[in-house]
């Protein structure tokens, strides 16, 4: 629980997240050795922080590769008043340090995979093995990503700070994108045998809540938090007893988590309150999720409003995937014949080549238009492209259903 704050606090001194993580681990080991005999201190967090700071000089002196940090660390520690070492830091300082750590772990000089791994390690507190299981990668690969990420930050001279001015929006976008990516991989896994990985969703949701607390005046931070709260509210209803996917129209909405929905509505309201301009992409996506949450039944869904929101989202952040989602909403609001040309127009998009949801959406529209043989071929093609075993089974099942009398719709 204390690890991210300790790493953040020490990183402010040593300006190196790799060194800061080692110092935090040294402090935790010291606690395991001393607390059983001496007892747990009244303020464990302050004890750990003080120990980590005190061990900085010792570690620097022992290791030649830390020599360049000795003068800076030594001056900071030796000149600090005694109470800085013995009492908890000011809560606002801790928040500032955590915010610096968030921006450092999600720095754009790192690859997306490295940002995810480093964020889960430093802020999520996961071990390398846990991260490897979460992202479905070999443990050695994840370990290399983390090591390379730390080296890259040091080699590029990335400053441990919260950016301001023109740089802030771009950097904040990177931070939000990492959290969003972590959640999405948990919400609809791209590979593996399970469609949902709840632990990843929980990690991303927790990070979004922390960030919303640290940056209360940033509308897109609250927009992302609202989106994740609302999406997470459906998790229990999205799989059946054997882990099979349950599409949106078939979900038991009584299983949707009402407290999470209320939290999502509140976060969306905060995003709107602090916004000084047009809604950003995360707030718009949260508004779409809110439309689903407001509907007590599938038939009550306001698809026209959802289609309008997707049109705004497409104008704000043009993307073939957004256009594909807009086509689905248009099909529900105005019929499949209206939406099919929108989907066909996306067939030549290079970024959608190999994207299984394009043929699956097209298969759904064709099935609703009665073009069953074409629809079956599209579902089979989508199944061949799907990396997740559960999703592949769902798509093959839909293809098989078109040989008989059953058909369904593709929303989840």
Secondary structure, 3 states (H helix, E strand, C coil): CCHHHHHHHHHHHHCCHHHHHHHHHHHHHHHHHHHHHHCCCCCHHHHHHHHHHHHHHHHHHHCHHHHHHHHHHHHHHHHCCHHHHHCCCCHHHHHHHHHHHHHHHCCCCCCHHHHHHHHHHHCCCCCHHHHHHHHCCCHHHHHHHHHHHHHHHHHCCCCCCCCCCHHHHHHHHHHHHHHHHHHHHHHCCCCECCCCCHHHHHHHHHHHHHHHHHCCCCHHHHHHHHHHHHHHCCHHHCECCCCCECCHHHCCHHHCCHHHHHHHHHHHHHHHHHCCCCCCHHHHHHHHHHHHHHCCCHHHCCHHHHHHHHHHHHHHCCCHHHHHHHHHHHHHHHCHHHHHHHHHCCCCCHHHCCCHHHHHHHHHHHHHCCCHHHHHHHHHHHHHHCCEHHHHHHHHHHHHHCCCCCCCCCCC
